[in-house]
Each structure stands twice: as C-alpha cells, then as structure tokens.
Amino acid sequence: MGIFGPSHAEVKTEDVMIEGQENLMWCCVPVIIDNDTNELFEMSKPDDNPEQKPVFVVTQSTANLVQQDFERYRPSLERMVEDWREAKEPREDRL
C-alpha cells in the first residue's frame, strides 16, 4: 500500500504544475500540456484556417525540462515556430 503513496503525491504535484502553467508561452507561442503526446515536442499542424496560430503540445515532463534550461532549447523552439509559419504561409496565400 505504501507503493501507491508517492504516485498519488506525484499526480497532485503535476496537477499543481499544470495549473501554474496555464498561460505558458515559449517564443511567443502558447504551450499546451498533454501527457498523451508521443513526441518530445509537437506543434499543431497547419490547416486552411487563416486564424490558426502555432501551438506547442508537450508532456508535463518536457515542459518542466525546458523551463529549467529554456535558453538551451530556445534555438530549436524558434526554428520549429519558423518552420510552422513557413508551412502555413502557402495555405494563407491560396485563400
């Protein structure tokens, strides 16, 4: 029964961290915490909606890791945002 104690404590800690990161932004892009994400960093897929904006989708552990050493990850995140915007531009031109 003692095995379940730490996991419940961890879940509670994660809930608190998620609440504290509701407005988390990286490189001016919102971050959504989704622990079902399979990739280290995922971004929303560009679609035909001209109002669509980029969004990072990451697990709680990835968010924690990046927050601890943001400057280390910034160049990769900025490149991901730039790639997303480049992929989105042709779609907006077609409208």
Helices and strands as residue ranges (DSSP letters): H 4-20, E 25-26, E 29-33, E 42-43, E 56-58, H 60-68, H 70-94
